[in-house]
Amino acid sequence: VQFKRWLINESPEQRQKYRDEVLNTKPSDFKEFAERLSGLKDASSAVVSSKAAFEDANTAGKSFTLKEVM
């Protein structure tokens, strides 16, 4: 875990800030988030995979649009 924190340059202050935000979450925050989600008109999903896995899914009848980023 410590190595991961070092790799992403995560400080103890950042971790504490995240903890404070989680612990200070109120029911109204969840309600507001749900309202924002329900307002999405064109919801979509992103899948990260190998090209071979994409082609296998395509062969199996799944419909995806391929966008290569690397």
All heavy atoms as TSV, in Angstrom:
chain	resi	resn	atom	element	x	y	z
A	1	VAL	N	N	0.829	-1.191	0.000
A	1	VAL	CA	C	0.000	0.000	0.000
A	1	VAL	C	C	0.874	1.255	0.000
A	1	VAL	O	O	0.615	2.195	-0.736
A	1	VAL	CB	C	-0.965	0.001	1.214
A	1	VAL	CG1	C	-1.695	1.307	1.342
A	1	VAL	CG2	C	-1.928	-1.153	1.122
A	2	GLN	N	N	1.890	1.237	0.812
A	2	GLN	CA	C	2.761	2.410	0.886
A	2	GLN	C	C	3.438	2.680	-0.450
A	2	GLN	O	O	3.590	3.835	-0.854
A	2	GLN	CB	C	3.811	2.223	1.984
A	2	GLN	CG	C	4.685	3.445	2.206
A	2	GLN	CD	C	3.886	4.682	2.605
A	2	GLN	OE1	O	2.895	4.593	3.315
A	2	GLN	NE2	N	4.311	5.833	2.132
A	3	PHE	N	N	3.830	1.624	-1.152
A	3	PHE	CA	C	4.459	1.801	-2.459
A	3	PHE	C	C	3.488	2.462	-3.437
A	3	PHE	O	O	3.865	3.354	-4.191
A	3	PHE	CB	C	4.948	0.454	-2.997
A	3	PHE	CG	C	5.645	0.550	-4.325
A	3	PHE	CD1	C	6.845	1.240	-4.442
A	3	PHE	CD2	C	5.108	-0.046	-5.440
A	3	PHE	CE1	C	7.496	1.334	-5.665
A	3	PHE	CE2	C	5.745	0.046	-6.668
A	3	PHE	CZ	C	6.943	0.735	-6.783
A	4	LYS	N	N	2.241	2.025	-3.418
A	4	LYS	CA	C	1.217	2.629	-4.281
A	4	LYS	C	C	1.062	4.115	-3.950
A	4	LYS	O	O	0.994	4.960	-4.843
A	4	LYS	CB	C	-0.119	1.921	-4.109
A	4	LYS	CG	C	-1.242	2.553	-4.886
A	4	LYS	CD	C	-2.581	1.904	-4.525
A	4	LYS	CE	C	-3.685	2.815	-4.922
A	4	LYS	NZ	N	-4.501	3.303	-3.871
A	5	ARG	N	N	1.008	4.437	-2.685
A	5	ARG	CA	C	0.885	5.841	-2.277
A	5	ARG	C	C	2.080	6.658	-2.753
A	5	ARG	O	O	1.937	7.796	-3.173
A	5	ARG	CB	C	0.735	5.938	-0.765
A	5	ARG	CG	C	-0.588	5.424	-0.275
A	5	ARG	CD	C	-0.691	5.502	1.226
A	5	ARG	NE	N	-1.971	4.976	1.656
A	5	ARG	CZ	C	-2.197	4.466	2.838
A	5	ARG	NH1	N	-1.240	4.421	3.746
A	5	ARG	NH2	N	-3.394	4.005	3.143
A	6	TRP	N	N	3.258	6.047	-2.702
A	6	TRP	CA	C	4.449	6.740	-3.170
A	6	TRP	C	C	4.388	6.960	-4.686
A	6	TRP	O	O	4.711	8.029	-5.180
A	6	TRP	CB	C	5.687	5.925	-2.800
A	6	TRP	CG	C	6.963	6.542	-3.284
A	6	TRP	CD1	C	7.649	7.574	-2.715
A	6	TRP	CD2	C	7.690	6.167	-4.454
A	6	TRP	NE1	N	8.771	7.862	-3.460
A	6	TRP	CE2	C	8.815	7.009	-4.536
A	6	TRP	CE3	C	7.493	5.190	-5.430
A	6	TRP	CZ2	C	9.739	6.916	-5.565
A	6	TRP	CZ3	C	8.424	5.097	-6.448
A	6	TRP	CH2	C	9.527	5.954	-6.507
A	7	LEU	N	N	3.926	5.917	-5.418
A	7	LEU	CA	C	3.841	6.023	-6.874
A	7	LEU	C	C	2.891	7.128	-7.325
A	7	LEU	O	O	3.169	7.836	-8.293
A	7	LEU	CB	C	3.369	4.695	-7.485
A	7	LEU	CG	C	4.394	3.591	-7.601
A	7	LEU	CD1	C	3.739	2.316	-8.096
A	7	LEU	CD2	C	5.532	3.996	-8.520
A	8	ILE	N	N	1.765	7.261	-6.647
A	8	ILE	CA	C	0.785	8.272	-7.060
A	8	ILE	C	C	0.968	9.586	-6.304
A	8	ILE	O	O	0.171	10.508	-6.453
A	8	ILE	CB	C	-0.665	7.754	-6.916
A	8	ILE	CG1	C	-1.006	7.441	-5.462
A	8	ILE	CG2	C	-0.908	6.553	-7.796
A	8	ILE	CD1	C	-2.461	7.103	-5.226
A	9	ASN	N	N	2.020	9.640	-5.508
A	9	ASN	CA	C	2.373	10.862	-4.778
A	9	ASN	C	C	1.233	11.326	-3.860
A	9	ASN	O	O	0.866	12.498	-3.838
A	9	ASN	CB	C	2.771	11.968	-5.765
A	9	ASN	CG	C	3.558	13.068	-5.088
A	9	ASN	OD1	O	4.203	12.840	-4.071
A	9	ASN	ND2	N	3.487	14.257	-5.633
A	10	GLU	N	N	0.674	10.372	-3.116
A	10	GLU	CA	C	-0.426	10.672	-2.198
A	10	GLU	C	C	0.127	11.006	-0.815
A	10	GLU	O	O	0.853	10.213	-0.224
A	10	GLU	CB	C	-1.369	9.472	-2.114
A	10	GLU	CG	C	-2.556	9.700	-1.221
A	10	GLU	CD	C	-3.404	8.461	-1.094
A	10	GLU	OE1	O	-2.869	7.396	-0.707
A	10	GLU	OE2	O	-4.598	8.545	-1.394
A	11	SER	N	N	-0.242	12.148	-0.303
A	11	SER	CA	C	0.268	12.580	1.001
A	11	SER	C	C	-0.716	12.203	2.116
A	11	SER	O	O	-1.896	11.974	1.863
A	11	SER	CB	C	0.464	14.095	1.004
A	11	SER	OG	O	-0.789	14.747	0.984
A	12	PRO	N	N	-0.234	12.168	3.357
A	12	PRO	CA	C	-1.139	11.925	4.479
A	12	PRO	C	C	-2.243	12.986	4.556
A	12	PRO	O	O	-3.380	12.689	4.930
A	12	PRO	CB	C	-0.222	12.000	5.703
A	12	PRO	CG	C	1.133	11.664	5.189
A	12	PRO	CD	C	1.165	12.219	3.790
A	13	GLU	N	N	-1.920	14.219	4.171
A	13	GLU	CA	C	-2.931	15.291	4.197
A	13	GLU	C	C	-4.037	15.015	3.181
A	13	GLU	O	O	-5.218	15.247	3.471
A	13	GLU	CB	C	-2.276	16.648	3.894
A	13	GLU	CG	C	-1.316	17.127	4.962
A	13	GLU	CD	C	0.074	16.501	4.871
A	13	GLU	OE1	O	0.418	15.907	3.830
A	13	GLU	OE2	O	0.808	16.592	5.871
A	14	GLN	N	N	-3.678	14.492	2.021
A	14	GLN	CA	C	-4.692	14.166	1.012
A	14	GLN	C	C	-5.593	13.037	1.504
A	14	GLN	O	O	-6.808	13.082	1.308
A	14	GLN	CB	C	-4.015	13.757	-0.302
A	14	GLN	CG	C	-3.349	14.897	-1.027
A	14	GLN	CD	C	-2.485	14.405	-2.162
A	14	GLN	OE1	O	-1.711	13.461	-2.010
A	14	GLN	NE2	N	-2.613	15.058	-3.312
A	15	ARG	N	N	-4.984	12.028	2.130
A	15	ARG	CA	C	-5.779	10.919	2.655
A	15	ARG	C	C	-6.723	11.397	3.754
A	15	ARG	O	O	-7.886	11.002	3.815
A	15	ARG	CB	C	-4.869	9.811	3.174
A	15	ARG	CG	C	-4.161	9.072	2.077
A	15	ARG	CD	C	-3.577	7.741	2.489
A	15	ARG	NE	N	-2.934	7.695	3.782
A	15	ARG	CZ	C	-1.672	8.046	4.016
A	15	ARG	NH1	N	-0.911	8.490	3.054
A	15	ARG	NH2	N	-1.171	7.941	5.222
A	16	GLN	N	N	-6.254	12.282	4.626
A	16	GLN	CA	C	-7.091	12.802	5.702
A	16	GLN	C	C	-8.232	13.643	5.136
A	16	GLN	O	O	-9.367	13.560	5.607
A	16	GLN	CB	C	-6.274	13.621	6.691
A	16	GLN	CG	C	-7.070	14.071	7.904
A	16	GLN	CD	C	-7.622	12.883	8.701
A	16	GLN	OE1	O	-6.888	11.971	9.052
A	16	GLN	NE2	N	-8.924	12.902	8.970
A	17	LYS	N	N	-7.954	14.436	4.119
A	17	LYS	CA	C	-8.994	15.248	3.483
A	17	LYS	C	C	-10.094	14.345	2.916
A	17	LYS	O	O	-11.282	14.602	3.087
A	17	LYS	CB	C	-8.395	16.115	2.372
A	17	LYS	CG	C	-9.403	17.005	1.684
A	17	LYS	CD	C	-8.728	17.871	0.629
A	17	LYS	CE	C	-9.722	18.795	-0.021
A	17	LYS	NZ	N	-10.200	18.354	-1.294
A	18	TYR	N	N	-9.684	13.259	2.245
A	18	TYR	CA	C	-10.649	12.308	1.688
A	18	TYR	C	C	-11.486	11.675	2.802
A	18	TYR	O	O	-12.709	11.590	2.701
A	18	TYR	CB	C	-9.914	11.232	0.885
A	18	TYR	CG	C	-10.833	10.179	0.331
A	18	TYR	CD1	C	-11.626	10.434	-0.776
A	18	TYR	CD2	C	-10.922	8.923	0.929
A	18	TYR	CE1	C	-12.479	9.466	-1.285
A	18	TYR	CE2	C	-11.764	7.953	0.433
A	18	TYR	CZ	C	-12.544	8.228	-0.675
A	18	TYR	OH	O	-13.391	7.279	-1.162
A	19	ARG	N	N	-10.837	11.250	3.878
A	19	ARG	CA	C	-11.558	10.662	5.018
A	19	ARG	C	C	-12.584	11.650	5.575
A	19	ARG	O	O	-13.729	11.285	5.849
A	19	ARG	CB	C	-10.587	10.280	6.135
A	19	ARG	CG	C	-9.815	9.036	5.893
A	19	ARG	CD	C	-9.023	8.663	7.160
A	19	ARG	NE	N	-7.864	7.910	6.793
A	19	ARG	CZ	C	-6.619	8.361	6.799
A	19	ARG	NH1	N	-6.338	9.577	7.190
A	19	ARG	NH2	N	-5.622	7.587	6.433
A	20	ASP	N	N	-12.162	12.900	5.751
A	20	ASP	CA	C	-13.072	13.921	6.286
A	20	ASP	C	C	-14.276	14.127	5.376
A	20	ASP	O	O	-15.410	14.245	5.850
A	20	ASP	CB	C	-12.336	15.252	6.472
A	20	ASP	CG	C	-11.288	15.190	7.569
A	20	ASP	OD1	O	-11.351	14.275	8.418
A	20	ASP	OD2	O	-10.397	16.075	7.564
A	21	GLU	N	N	-14.029	14.141	4.069
A	21	GLU	CA	C	-15.134	14.321	3.126
A	21	GLU	C	C	-16.116	13.154	3.192
A	21	GLU	O	O	-17.330	13.350	3.176
A	21	GLU	CB	C	-14.599	14.487	1.705
A	21	GLU	CG	C	-13.900	15.814	1.487
A	21	GLU	CD	C	-13.203	15.905	0.145
A	21	GLU	OE1	O	-13.131	14.896	-0.589
A	21	GLU	OE2	O	-12.723	17.008	-0.178
A	22	VAL	N	N	-15.588	11.938	3.280
A	22	VAL	CA	C	-16.453	10.758	3.364
A	22	VAL	C	C	-17.263	10.790	4.658
A	22	VAL	O	O	-18.480	10.586	4.658
A	22	VAL	CB	C	-15.623	9.465	3.260
A	22	VAL	CG1	C	-16.467	8.247	3.625
A	22	VAL	CG2	C	-15.041	9.307	1.863
A	23	LEU	N	N	-16.591	11.066	5.767
A	23	LEU	CA	C	-17.269	11.044	7.060
A	23	LEU	C	C	-18.266	12.196	7.224
A	23	LEU	O	O	-19.194	12.098	8.027
A	23	LEU	CB	C	-16.249	11.059	8.196
A	23	LEU	CG	C	-15.386	9.798	8.292
A	23	LEU	CD1	C	-14.298	9.988	9.339
A	23	LEU	CD2	C	-16.242	8.579	8.597
A	24	ASN	N	N	-18.089	13.270	6.488
A	24	ASN	CA	C	-18.999	14.415	6.578
A	24	ASN	C	C	-20.128	14.376	5.546
A	24	ASN	O	O	-20.885	15.334	5.427
A	24	ASN	CB	C	-18.218	15.721	6.441
A	24	ASN	CG	C	-17.342	15.977	7.645
A	24	ASN	OD1	O	-17.706	15.651	8.773
A	24	ASN	ND2	N	-16.174	16.552	7.418
A	25	THR	N	N	-20.237	13.278	4.810
A	25	THR	CA	C	-21.299	13.148	3.821
A	25	THR	C	C	-22.647	13.044	4.525
A	25	THR	O	O	-22.807	12.307	5.497
A	25	THR	CB	C	-21.062	11.898	2.949
A	25	THR	OG1	O	-19.780	12.016	2.344
A	25	THR	CG2	C	-22.116	11.770	1.875
A	26	LYS	N	N	-23.611	13.812	4.023
A	26	LYS	CA	C	-24.954	13.843	4.625
A	26	LYS	C	C	-25.958	13.175	3.683
A	26	LYS	O	O	-25.689	13.050	2.480
A	26	LYS	CB	C	-25.369	15.293	4.866
A	26	LYS	CG	C	-24.422	16.066	5.780
A	26	LYS	CD	C	-24.848	17.514	5.965
A	26	LYS	CE	C	-24.533	18.422	4.820
A	26	LYS	NZ	N	-23.167	18.516	4.339
A	27	PRO	N	N	-27.100	12.744	4.193
A	27	PRO	CA	C	-28.130	12.165	3.322
A	27	PRO	C	C	-28.514	13.101	2.171
A	27	PRO	O	O	-28.777	12.646	1.056
A	27	PRO	CB	C	-29.311	11.930	4.273
A	27	PRO	CG	C	-28.673	11.735	5.609
A	27	PRO	CD	C	-27.496	12.669	5.610
A	28	SER	N	N	-28.505	14.396	2.422
A	28	SER	CA	C	-28.852	15.343	1.360
A	28	SER	C	C	-27.825	15.294	0.215
A	28	SER	O	O	-28.177	15.535	-0.947
A	28	SER	CB	C	-28.955	16.762	1.914
A	28	SER	OG	O	-27.713	17.167	2.475
A	29	ASP	N	N	-26.576	14.957	0.523
A	29	ASP	CA	C	-25.560	14.821	-0.522
A	29	ASP	C	C	-25.905	13.662	-1.460
A	29	ASP	O	O	-25.751	13.767	-2.681
A	29	ASP	CB	C	-24.171	14.603	0.083
A	29	ASP	CG	C	-23.694	15.791	0.899
A	29	ASP	OD1	O	-23.991	16.938	0.510
A	29	ASP	OD2	O	-23.026	15.567	1.928
A	30	PHE	N	N	-26.382	12.553	-0.888
A	30	PHE	CA	C	-26.773	11.406	-1.706
A	30	PHE	C	C	-27.988	11.748	-2.557
A	30	PHE	O	O	-28.073	11.366	-3.723
A	30	PHE	CB	C	-27.056	10.181	-0.831
A	30	PHE	CG	C	-25.807	9.570	-0.261
A	30	PHE	CD1	C	-25.438	9.822	1.046
A	30	PHE	CD2	C	-25.000	8.755	-1.033
A	30	PHE	CE1	C	-24.293	9.269	1.576
A	30	PHE	CE2	C	-23.842	8.201	-0.520
A	30	PHE	CZ	C	-23.484	8.459	0.793
A	31	LYS	N	N	-28.934	12.473	-1.969
A	31	LYS	CA	C	-30.128	12.861	-2.717
A	31	LYS	C	C	-29.743	13.765	-3.889
A	31	LYS	O	O	-30.214	13.582	-5.014
A	31	LYS	CB	C	-31.117	13.581	-1.799
A	31	LYS	CG	C	-32.402	13.949	-2.490
A	31	LYS	CD	C	-33.381	14.604	-1.554
A	31	LYS	CE	C	-34.638	14.966	-2.339
A	31	LYS	NZ	N	-35.565	15.728	-1.574
A	32	GLU	N	N	-28.875	14.725	-3.642
A	32	GLU	CA	C	-28.430	15.628	-4.711
A	32	GLU	C	C	-27.701	14.844	-5.808
A	32	GLU	O	O	-27.905	15.091	-6.998
A	32	GLU	CB	C	-27.506	16.694	-4.137
A	32	GLU	CG	C	-26.977	17.660	-5.171
A	32	GLU	CD	C	-25.977	18.640	-4.579
A	32	GLU	OE1	O	-26.115	19.024	-3.414
A	32	GLU	OE2	O	-25.044	18.994	-5.325
A	33	PHE	N	N	-26.880	13.895	-5.423
A	33	PHE	CA	C	-26.156	13.087	-6.394
A	33	PHE	C	C	-27.134	12.261	-7.236
A	33	PHE	O	O	-26.996	12.177	-8.463
A	33	PHE	CB	C	-25.155	12.180	-5.683
A	33	PHE	CG	C	-24.341	11.329	-6.609
A	33	PHE	CD1	C	-23.480	11.903	-7.530
A	33	PHE	CD2	C	-24.431	9.952	-6.551
A	33	PHE	CE1	C	-22.726	11.118	-8.392
A	33	PHE	CE2	C	-23.682	9.160	-7.400
A	33	PHE	CZ	C	-22.831	9.736	-8.323
A	34	ALA	N	N	-28.135	11.676	-6.601
A	34	ALA	CA	C	-29.139	10.895	-7.326
A	34	ALA	C	C	-29.899	11.776	-8.322
A	34	ALA	O	O	-30.184	11.351	-9.444
A	34	ALA	CB	C	-30.110	10.245	-6.345
A	35	GLU	N	N	-30.210	12.999	-7.930
A	35	GLU	CA	C	-30.901	13.913	-8.842
A	35	GLU	C	C	-30.019	14.258	-10.038
A	35	GLU	O	O	-30.502	14.335	-11.171
A	35	GLU	CB	C	-31.312	15.188	-8.104
A	35	GLU	CG	C	-32.444	14.954	-7.111
A	35	GLU	CD	C	-32.691	16.129	-6.182
A	35	GLU	OE1	O	-31.955	17.139	-6.263
A	35	GLU	OE2	O	-33.620	16.023	-5.360
A	36	ARG	N	N	-28.737	14.433	-9.798
A	36	ARG	CA	C	-27.816	14.725	-10.900
A	36	ARG	C	C	-27.723	13.537	-11.845
A	36	ARG	O	O	-27.691	13.703	-13.074
A	36	ARG	CB	C	-26.434	15.083	-10.362
A	36	ARG	CG	C	-26.422	16.432	-9.652
A	36	ARG	CD	C	-25.114	16.729	-8.981
A	36	ARG	NE	N	-24.023	16.798	-9.958
A	36	ARG	CZ	C	-22.750	16.826	-9.629
A	36	ARG	NH1	N	-22.391	16.778	-8.355
A	36	ARG	NH2	N	-21.822	16.888	-10.543
A	37	LEU	N	N	-27.684	12.325	-11.302
A	37	LEU	CA	C	-27.624	11.135	-12.144
A	37	LEU	C	C	-28.890	10.969	-12.970
A	37	LEU	O	O	-28.830	10.601	-14.143
A	37	LEU	CB	C	-27.400	9.884	-11.295
A	37	LEU	CG	C	-26.012	9.691	-10.712
A	37	LEU	CD1	C	-25.975	8.427	-9.863
A	37	LEU	CD2	C	-24.959	9.623	-11.803
A	38	SER	N	N	-30.034	11.227	-12.360
A	38	SER	CA	C	-31.291	11.053	-13.100
A	38	SER	C	C	-31.441	12.100	-14.196
A	38	SER	O	O	-32.221	11.916	-15.125
A	38	SER	CB	C	-32.489	11.095	-12.148
A	38	SER	OG	O	-32.631	12.383	-11.583
A	39	GLY	N	N	-30.700	13.192	-14.103
A	39	GLY	CA	C	-30.764	14.229	-15.116
A	39	GLY	C	C	-29.910	13.956	-16.337
A	39	GLY	O	O	-29.967	14.703	-17.317
A	40	LEU	N	N	-29.131	12.878	-16.310
A	40	LEU	CA	C	-28.295	12.549	-17.461
A	40	LEU	C	C	-29.171	12.107	-18.621
A	40	LEU	O	O	-29.994	11.216	-18.479
A	40	LEU	CB	C	-27.289	11.448	-17.114
A	40	LEU	CG	C	-26.218	11.807	-16.102
A	40	LEU	CD1	C	-25.370	10.575	-15.779
A	40	LEU	CD2	C	-25.335	12.917	-16.631
A	41	LYS	N	N	-28.996	12.714	-19.748
A	41	LYS	CA	C	-29.817	12.396	-20.916
A	41	LYS	C	C	-29.222	11.241	-21.718
A	41	LYS	O	O	-29.924	10.350	-22.142
A	41	LYS	CB	C	-29.951	13.625	-21.797
A	41	LYS	CG	C	-30.528	14.815	-21.063
A	41	LYS	CD	C	-31.709	15.369	-21.790
A	41	LYS	CE	C	-32.264	16.613	-21.153
A	41	LYS	NZ	N	-32.803	16.496	-19.861
A	42	ASP	N	N	-27.938	11.277	-21.978
A	42	ASP	CA	C	-27.283	10.253	-22.788
A	42	ASP	C	C	-26.243	9.519	-21.969
A	42	ASP	O	O	-25.043	9.696	-22.172
A	42	ASP	CB	C	-26.634	10.893	-24.031
A	42	ASP	CG	C	-27.635	11.524	-24.969
A	42	ASP	OD1	O	-28.708	10.922	-25.153
A	42	ASP	OD2	O	-27.355	12.610	-25.503
A	43	ALA	N	N	-26.725	8.704	-21.064
A	43	ALA	CA	C	-25.793	7.948	-20.221
A	43	ALA	C	C	-25.001	6.973	-21.084
A	43	ALA	O	O	-25.494	6.471	-22.090
A	43	ALA	CB	C	-26.569	7.197	-19.149
A	44	SER	N	N	-23.759	6.735	-20.707
A	44	SER	CA	C	-22.919	5.821	-21.477
A	44	SER	C	C	-22.002	5.064	-20.528
A	44	SER	O	O	-21.905	5.385	-19.348
A	44	SER	CB	C	-22.095	6.593	-22.507
A	44	SER	OG	O	-21.240	7.502	-21.857
A	45	SER	N	N	-21.352	4.073	-21.077
A	45	SER	CA	C	-20.395	3.276	-20.310
A	45	SER	C	C	-19.070	3.275	-21.050
A	45	SER	O	O	-19.033	3.343	-22.275
A	45	SER	CB	C	-20.869	1.830	-20.173
A	45	SER	OG	O	-22.070	1.778	-19.468
A	46	ALA	N	N	-18.003	3.169	-20.304
A	46	ALA	CA	C	-16.675	3.050	-20.902
A	46	ALA	C	C	-16.079	1.714	-20.480
A	46	ALA	O	O	-16.203	1.315	-19.326
A	46	ALA	CB	C	-15.785	4.192	-20.441
A	47	VAL	N	N	-15.453	1.041	-21.420
A	47	VAL	CA	C	-14.822	-0.241	-21.145
A	47	VAL	C	C	-13.380	-0.153	-21.602
A	47	VAL	O	O	-13.110	0.258	-22.724
A	47	VAL	CB	C	-15.537	-1.392	-21.895
A	47	VAL	CG1	C	-14.834	-2.708	-21.649
A	47	VAL	CG2	C	-17.001	-1.465	-21.496
A	48	VAL	N	N	-12.478	-0.526	-20.733
A	48	VAL	CA	C	-11.068	-0.555	-21.085
A	48	VAL	C	C	-10.687	-2.019	-21.244
A	48	VAL	O	O	-10.883	-2.817	-20.328
A	48	VAL	CB	C	-10.212	0.119	-19.987
A	48	VAL	CG1	C	-8.737	0.040	-20.335
A	48	VAL	CG2	C	-10.653	1.561	-19.779
A	49	SER	N	N	-10.188	-2.358	-22.422
A	49	SER	CA	C	-9.827	-3.754	-22.659
A	49	SER	C	C	-8.748	-3.841	-23.721
A	49	SER	O	O	-8.387	-2.844	-24.342
A	49	SER	CB	C	-11.054	-4.552	-23.118
A	49	SER	OG	O	-11.367	-4.251	-24.460
A	50	SER	N	N	-8.295	-5.040	-23.928
A	50	SER	CA	C	-7.354	-5.276	-25.016
A	50	SER	C	C	-8.146	-5.310	-26.323
A	50	SER	O	O	-9.366	-5.508	-26.332
A	50	SER	CB	C	-6.626	-6.600	-24.822
A	50	SER	OG	O	-7.552	-7.671	-24.933
A	51	LYS	N	N	-7.454	-5.120	-27.423
A	51	LYS	CA	C	-8.122	-5.171	-28.721
A	51	LYS	C	C	-8.695	-6.568	-28.964
A	51	LYS	O	O	-9.788	-6.715	-29.512
A	51	LYS	CB	C	-7.154	-4.776	-29.829
A	51	LYS	CG	C	-7.847	-4.468	-31.123
A	51	LYS	CD	C	-6.924	-3.758	-32.092
A	51	LYS	CE	C	-7.718	-3.282	-33.288
A	51	LYS	NZ	N	-6.928	-2.465	-34.181
A	52	ALA	N	N	-7.985	-7.584	-28.528
A	52	ALA	CA	C	-8.461	-8.962	-28.702
A	52	ALA	C	C	-9.760	-9.189	-27.941
A	52	ALA	O	O	-10.697	-9.801	-28.470
A	52	ALA	CB	C	-7.395	-9.944	-28.238
A	53	ALA	N	N	-9.842	-8.691	-26.717
A	53	ALA	CA	C	-11.074	-8.842	-25.935
A	53	ALA	C	C	-12.219	-8.072	-26.582
A	53	ALA	O	O	-13.370	-8.529	-26.595
A	53	ALA	CB	C	-10.853	-8.364	-24.506
A	54	PHE	N	N	-11.922	-6.905	-27.134
A	54	PHE	CA	C	-12.940	-6.130	-27.847
A	54	PHE	C	C	-13.462	-6.925	-29.034
A	54	PHE	O	O	-14.675	-7.018	-29.250
A	54	PHE	CB	C	-12.346	-4.794	-28.317
A	54	PHE	CG	C	-13.277	-3.998	-29.173
A	54	PHE	CD1	C	-14.265	-3.214	-28.602
A	54	PHE	CD2	C	-13.181	-4.043	-30.557
A	54	PHE	CE1	C	-15.141	-2.489	-29.394
A	54	PHE	CE2	C	-14.046	-3.321	-31.356
A	54	PHE	CZ	C	-15.034	-2.544	-30.779
A	55	GLU	N	N	-12.565	-7.518	-29.804
A	55	GLU	CA	C	-12.977	-8.295	-30.971
A	55	GLU	C	C	-13.762	-9.532	-30.559
A	55	GLU	O	O	-14.743	-9.899	-31.221
A	55	GLU	CB	C	-11.746	-8.661	-31.802
A	55	GLU	CG	C	-11.147	-7.440	-32.483
A	55	GLU	CD	C	-9.764	-7.682	-33.073
A	55	GLU	OE1	O	-9.194	-8.781	-32.861
A	55	GLU	OE2	O	-9.257	-6.753	-33.730
A	56	ASP	N	N	-13.385	-10.174	-29.452
A	56	ASP	CA	C	-14.141	-11.332	-28.951
A	56	ASP	C	C	-15.557	-10.924	-28.565
A	56	ASP	O	O	-16.524	-11.625	-28.861
A	56	ASP	CB	C	-13.436	-11.962	-27.749
A	56	ASP	CG	C	-12.144	-12.688	-28.128
A	56	ASP	OD1	O	-11.947	-12.941	-29.334
A	56	ASP	OD2	O	-11.355	-12.984	-27.208
A	57	ALA	N	N	-15.700	-9.785	-27.887
A	57	ALA	CA	C	-17.024	-9.308	-27.499
A	57	ALA	C	C	-17.846	-8.975	-28.735
A	57	ALA	O	O	-19.041	-9.273	-28.799
A	57	ALA	CB	C	-16.901	-8.083	-26.596
A	58	ASN	N	N	-17.203	-8.385	-29.724
A	58	ASN	CA	C	-17.890	-8.042	-30.970
A	58	ASN	C	C	-18.384	-9.308	-31.663
A	58	ASN	O	O	-19.512	-9.360	-32.156
A	58	ASN	CB	C	-16.943	-7.256	-31.875
A	58	ASN	CG	C	-17.670	-6.363	-32.835
A	58	ASN	OD1	O	-18.842	-6.083	-32.656
A	58	ASN	ND2	N	-16.966	-5.900	-33.844
A	59	THR	N	N	-17.549	-10.352	-31.680
A	59	THR	CA	C	-17.924	-11.636	-32.275
A	59	THR	C	C	-19.086	-12.270	-31.511
A	59	THR	O	O	-19.946	-12.914	-32.099
A	59	THR	CB	C	-16.716	-12.599	-32.279
A	59	THR	OG1	O	-15.645	-11.972	-32.991
A	59	THR	CG2	C	-17.049	-13.912	-32.923
A	60	ALA	N	N	-19.125	-12.044	-30.199
A	60	ALA	CA	C	-20.184	-12.616	-29.359
A	60	ALA	C	C	-21.494	-11.830	-29.473
A	60	ALA	O	O	-22.468	-12.151	-28.804
A	60	ALA	CB	C	-19.728	-12.662	-27.908
A	61	GLY	N	N	-21.513	-10.772	-30.289
A	61	GLY	CA	C	-22.748	-10.037	-30.509
A	61	GLY	C	C	-22.896	-8.764	-29.700
A	61	GLY	O	O	-23.939	-8.120	-29.736
A	62	LYS	N	N	-21.877	-8.386	-28.964
A	62	LYS	CA	C	-21.932	-7.134	-28.200
A	62	LYS	C	C	-21.653	-5.980	-29.151
A	62	LYS	O	O	-20.845	-6.092	-30.065
A	62	LYS	CB	C	-20.902	-7.125	-27.072
A	62	LYS	CG	C	-20.979	-8.304	-26.137
A	62	LYS	CD	C	-22.229	-8.282	-25.321
A	62	LYS	CE	C	-22.177	-9.406	-24.299
A	62	LYS	NZ	N	-23.439	-9.935	-23.977
A	63	SER	N	N	-22.302	-4.865	-28.922
A	63	SER	CA	C	-22.125	-3.714	-29.801
A	63	SER	C	C	-21.389	-2.600	-29.074
A	63	SER	O	O	-21.905	-2.014	-28.127
A	63	SER	CB	C	-23.491	-3.213	-30.264
A	63	SER	OG	O	-23.354	-2.057	-31.051
A	64	PHE	N	N	-20.162	-2.343	-29.509
A	64	PHE	CA	C	-19.337	-1.295	-28.907
A	64	PHE	C	C	-18.724	-0.448	-30.012
A	64	PHE	O	O	-18.599	-0.888	-31.153
A	64	PHE	CB	C	-18.181	-1.899	-28.084
A	64	PHE	CG	C	-18.622	-2.700	-26.899
A	64	PHE	CD1	C	-18.586	-4.076	-26.922
A	64	PHE	CD2	C	-19.050	-2.071	-25.745
A	64	PHE	CE1	C	-18.977	-4.817	-25.830
A	64	PHE	CE2	C	-19.440	-2.793	-24.636
A	64	PHE	CZ	C	-19.405	-4.181	-24.682
A	65	THR	N	N	-18.320	0.734	-29.651
A	65	THR	CA	C	-17.554	1.580	-30.554
A	65	THR	C	C	-16.132	1.616	-30.029
A	65	THR	O	O	-15.910	1.943	-28.858
A	65	THR	CB	C	-18.130	3.011	-30.585
A	65	THR	OG1	O	-19.489	2.934	-30.996
A	65	THR	CG2	C	-17.347	3.891	-31.543
A	66	LEU	N	N	-15.180	1.298	-30.876
A	66	LEU	CA	C	-13.788	1.257	-30.460
A	66	LEU	C	C	-13.149	2.628	-30.612
A	66	LEU	O	O	-13.247	3.264	-31.661
A	66	LEU	CB	C	-13.008	0.235	-31.305
A	66	LEU	CG	C	-11.510	0.134	-31.047
A	66	LEU	CD1	C	-11.252	-0.337	-29.621
A	66	LEU	CD2	C	-10.871	-0.801	-32.046
A	67	LYS	N	N	-12.507	3.069	-29.551
A	67	LYS	CA	C	-11.753	4.322	-29.596
A	67	LYS	C	C	-10.387	4.018	-28.999
A	67	LYS	O	O	-10.256	3.788	-27.807
A	67	LYS	CB	C	-12.445	5.428	-28.809
A	67	LYS	CG	C	-11.679	6.733	-28.864
A	67	LYS	CD	C	-12.431	7.854	-28.193
A	67	LYS	CE	C	-11.647	9.142	-28.328
A	67	LYS	NZ	N	-12.356	10.261	-27.718
A	68	GLU	N	N	-9.382	4.012	-29.838
A	68	GLU	CA	C	-8.032	3.716	-29.364
A	68	GLU	C	C	-7.423	4.982	-28.798
A	68	GLU	O	O	-7.470	6.037	-29.414
A	68	GLU	CB	C	-7.181	3.181	-30.503
A	68	GLU	CG	C	-7.658	1.814	-30.975
A	68	GLU	CD	C	-6.714	1.185	-31.974
A	68	GLU	OE1	O	-5.484	1.295	-31.774
A	68	GLU	OE2	O	-7.208	0.582	-32.929
A	69	VAL	N	N	-6.864	4.883	-27.607
A	69	VAL	CA	C	-6.268	6.041	-26.956
A	69	VAL	C	C	-4.756	5.921	-26.837
A	69	VAL	O	O	-4.106	6.894	-26.510
A	69	VAL	CB	C	-6.890	6.300	-25.554
A	69	VAL	CG1	C	-8.329	6.702	-25.688
A	69	VAL	CG2	C	-6.739	5.065	-24.678
A	70	MET	N	N	-4.218	4.775	-27.086
A	70	MET	CA	C	-2.761	4.592	-27.020
A	70	MET	C	C	-2.310	3.753	-28.176
A	70	MET	O	O	-2.922	2.892	-28.646
A	70	MET	CB	C	-2.360	3.938	-25.704
A	70	MET	CG	C	-2.622	4.827	-24.516
A	70	MET	SD	S	-2.122	4.078	-22.970
A	70	MET	CE	C	-0.403	4.461	-22.986
